[in-house]
Amino acid sequence: MTGSWRALLHDDPLPWLLEKRDPAVRALTLRLLLDRGPRDAELREAQARAMASPPISSILRTQRPDGSWPGPNAYAPKYGGAHWANLLLVEYGADATDPRARRAARRILDDIAAGTSGVEWPEAKDHGVSCFYGSVVRYVSAAGYGLDPRLEPVVARLVRDSKTFDAACFVNGEKPCAWGYARLVWGLSALPEAVRSREVERTLRRGVEFLLAFPTTRGGYPAKTTPSHLWRQVSFPLFYQADVLFVLRAIDAAGAIDDPRALPLIAWLLARQDERGRWGGRAPYAARMPSKVDASKWVTLQVLGVLKHAFPEA
């Protein structure tokens, strides 16, 4: 193995990530770590298999013709409604051009615009729950609807949440919320350049500054309770939560992974690498997922993506 980020690994985990029995992991490894383009035959084959195999197929199998999922609204049941399905699809690297993925994102936009998404409870307040809205911006933009006018109020709310309230949330005792800021940064980073206004860019900088200003490895952010146990492990998938790895992913998405203050977080991750160049992932919500995944593979893939951007090859 050659190159800066590869030199940090105790062994080569790529053959493990490229196993054909995990086509979604394989497809993302080819695209994100090996830089295969959309015309690459191996990537196209892996992507097609990923769409037809669990965990992606398990989610799409229960989608209704109108783009929704069974349940009273997009938010419910928790971890099982359309919002959570969209979030998992983008995390699993589902083909964003697939009609089912685009139909799902359109339906969320329709529901939010009509006030029938199931999150009317935070909309009665003028701020808070940035974790929900940040994830919406992420998966809607991934599906190609980042320029849709129906997304504009969601983006405006995230900007206001940061600028006026520093991402304070009533769920967090009206303290600035690290989970909310992480999802806010992760979401706004996915917007197309055409709608990345100066206010959005300022919001991203505020978010990165907040996330790096506290002892992330201890979860030492403002909170009404003791830090969540999630900060001390690496998990996949997460939903509105965040951990050290997700904070680094958000910072990376915002183009700020070269900030020197990210180095202690990266060192914390590197210290948890095993002798095979892999990371042991946790799946705290596995019992509520439509199909099981190898959390260690997904976490390793995501760590390597961060390392690749933080220590690019010459």
Secondary structure, DSSP 4 states (H G I P E B T S, - for coil): --SHHHHT-SS--HHHHT-TTSHHHHHHIIIIIS---TT-HHHHHHHHHHHTSTTHHHHHTT--TTS--SSSSSS-STTTSHHHHHHHHHHTT--TTSHHHHHHHHHHHHHHHHT-SS-HHHHTSSS--HHHHHHHHHHHHHTT-TT-GGGHHHHHHHHHHHHHHTTEEGGGTTEE-HHHHHHHHHHHTTS-GGG--HHHHHHHHHHHHHHHSS-GGGT-S--SSSPPGGGGS-BSS-SS---HHHHHHHHHHTT-TT-GGGHHHHHHHHTTB-TTS-B--B-TTGGGSSS---HHHHHHHHHHHHHHHHS---
